[in-house]
Amino acid sequence: KFDEKGEWVHPRGEWLLTSKADFSVAQIARVISSRIARFHTSDLIKARLAFLEAKDVVLTKQVNTPARPAYYCSGCPHNTSTKVPEGSLALAGIGCHVMATAIYPEHNKLTTHMGGEGAPWIGQAAFSKLPHVFQNLGDGTYFHSGYLAIRAAAAAKVNITYKILYNDAVAMTGGQPV
């Protein structure tokens, strides 16, 4: 991302690519071609850059499309498994089931890091008028580190029900079988 005068671990030179955003193909091609241009240039390189620039312009044009809120995939068991009884509260965790906080916001609150599912309730339970919560926990997170959170909640003797959400699509933790 820097020129030859610097790199991440040493005093930095000039930025060639920002560290704060995604890159388009055209942005990367511009940087590479500018580096190559110090030694060689051709009509083919110029034509390819012009082509990529034109594509970049098209991609930056605003398209008026209706808003599409996040939702579970069709047929995903989380469509029903993240629902809780009326008057109940569920806590979210890492995984696609975190979308329950947007899909069912009146019943799904909070989120925490992977393996910390239920830990916020350990600290809150003694100060809450709510006697019980549900905690959604994905199958991959359970396999990865979530069982430690269950053990912590049991040791803290808090009133919490863990719902292990099994959808057999463990993508976040490496795709291992559960």
C-alpha positions in Angstrom: 0.0 0.0 0.0 3.0 2.3 0.2 5.7 3.3 -2.3 9.3 2.2 -2.1 10.1 4.7 0.6 8.2 2.9 3.3 6.1 0.0 4.5 3.9 -0.9 7.5 6.7 -1.6 10.0 9.0 1.3 9.0 8.5 5.0 8.4 5.9 5.2 5.8 6.3 6.6 2.3 3.5 7.9 0.1 0.2 6.0 0.2 -0.5 4.1 -3.0 -3.7 2.6 -1.7 -5.7 3.7 1.3 -6.0 1.5 4.4 -9.6 2.5 5.0 -11.6 1.1 2.2 -12.0 -1.7 -0.3 -10.3 -1.4 -3.7 -11.8 -1.6 -7.1 -10.0 -3.4 -9.9 -9.4 -0.1 -11.6 -7.8 1.4 -8.4 -5.3 -1.5 -8.1 -4.7 -1.4 -11.9 -3.9 2.3 -11.7 -1.3 1.8 -9.0 0.3 -1.1 -10.7 0.4 0.6 -14.1 1.9 3.8 -12.5 4.6 1.7 -11.0 5.3 -0.1 -14.3 5.1 3.2 -16.3 8.4 4.2 -14.7 10.0 1.5 -16.8 7.6 0.7 -19.6 4.3 1.9 -21.1 2.2 0.9 -24.1 -1.0 1.6 -25.9 -2.4 -1.7 -24.6 -1.8 -0.7 -21.0 -3.4 2.7 -21.7 -6.4 1.1 -23.4 -6.9 -1.4 -20.6 -6.7 1.4 -18.0 -9.3 3.5 -19.9 -11.6 0.4 -20.1 -11.3 -0.1 -16.3 -11.9 3.6 -15.6 -15.1 3.5 -17.7 -16.3 0.5 -15.7 -15.4 2.2 -12.5 -17.5 5.2 -13.5 -20.5 3.0 -14.2 -20.1 1.3 -10.8 -20.1 4.6 -9.0 -23.4 5.8 -10.5 -26.2 5.7 -8.0 -28.9 3.1 -8.7 -32.3 3.7 -7.1 -33.3 0.3 -5.8 -35.7 -0.4 -3.0 -34.1 -1.0 0.4 -33.8 -4.7 1.2 -33.3 -5.4 4.9 -31.2 -8.3 6.0 -33.2 -11.6 6.4 -32.5 -15.2 6.8 -32.2 -17.4 3.7 -35.3 -19.1 2.5 -35.7 -22.4 4.3 -33.1 -21.5 7.0 -34.2 -22.9 10.4 -33.3 -19.6 12.0 -36.5 -18.2 10.5 -38.3 -19.9 13.4 -35.5 -20.9 15.8 -34.7 -17.2 16.7 -38.4 -16.5 17.7 -39.1 -16.5 21.4 -42.4 -16.7 23.4 -44.3 -13.4 23.8 -42.8 -11.3 26.6 -39.5 -13.1 26.5 -36.1 -11.7 25.6 -33.3 -13.4 23.5 -29.7 -12.3 23.3 -27.8 -12.5 20.1 -24.3 -13.7 19.3 -22.0 -13.9 16.4 -23.4 -15.6 13.3 -26.2 -15.0 10.9 -28.7 -15.3 13.7 -27.5 -11.8 14.9 -30.0 -10.6 12.3 -32.7 -11.5 14.8 -31.9 -8.2 16.5 -33.1 -6.4 13.3 -35.8 -8.9 12.3 -37.4 -9.3 15.7 -36.0 -6.2 17.6 -38.7 -6.3 20.3 -37.5 -9.7 21.5 -33.9 -9.9 20.5 -31.3 -7.6 22.0 -27.6 -7.2 22.5 -24.8 -9.1 20.8 -21.5 -10.3 21.9 -18.3 -11.7 20.6 -17.8 -15.3 19.6 -17.7 -17.5 22.7 -19.2 -14.8 24.9 -22.9 -15.7 24.3 -24.7 -15.3 27.6 -21.8 -13.6 29.4 -23.6 -10.2 29.4 -26.5 -11.8 31.2 -24.1 -13.1 33.9 -23.4 -9.5 34.8 -26.9 -8.1 34.2 -29.1 -10.8 35.8 -28.7 -9.7 39.4 -29.7 -6.1 38.4 -32.6 -6.9 36.1 -36.3 -7.3 36.8 -36.4 -9.8 34.0 -36.1 -13.3 35.5 -34.9 -15.2 32.5 -33.5 -14.8 29.0 -32.9 -17.0 26.0 -29.4 -17.0 24.4 -29.1 -17.9 20.7 -25.9 -19.8 20.0 -24.9 -21.0 16.6 -23.7 -24.5 16.1 -20.3 -23.5 14.8 -19.8 -21.1 17.7 -20.8 -23.8 20.1 -18.2 -26.1 18.6 -15.6 -23.3 18.5 -15.9 -21.8 22.0 -19.5 -21.3 22.9 -19.6 -24.3 25.3 -17.3 -22.2 27.6 -20.0 -19.5 27.9 -22.6 -22.2 28.8 -20.3 -23.4 31.5 -19.7 -19.9 32.8 -23.5 -19.2 32.9 -24.1 -22.5 34.8 -21.3 -21.7 37.2 -22.8 -18.2 37.8 -26.2 -19.9 38.4 -28.1 -17.4 36.1 -31.5 -18.2 34.7 -30.7 -18.5 31.0 -31.8 -21.0 28.3 -29.3 -21.6 25.5 -30.8 -22.3 22.1 -28.2 -24.1 19.9 -29.1 -23.0 16.4 -28.2 -25.8 14.1 -28.3 -25.1 10.4 -25.4 -27.3 9.3 -23.7 -24.3 7.5 -20.7 -23.6 9.7 -18.9 -21.0 7.7 -17.5 -18.6 10.3 -15.3 -21.1 12.1 -13.8 -23.1 9.2 -16.6 -25.2 7.8 -15.8 -28.2 10.1 -18.5 -30.8 10.8 -20.5 -30.2 14.0 
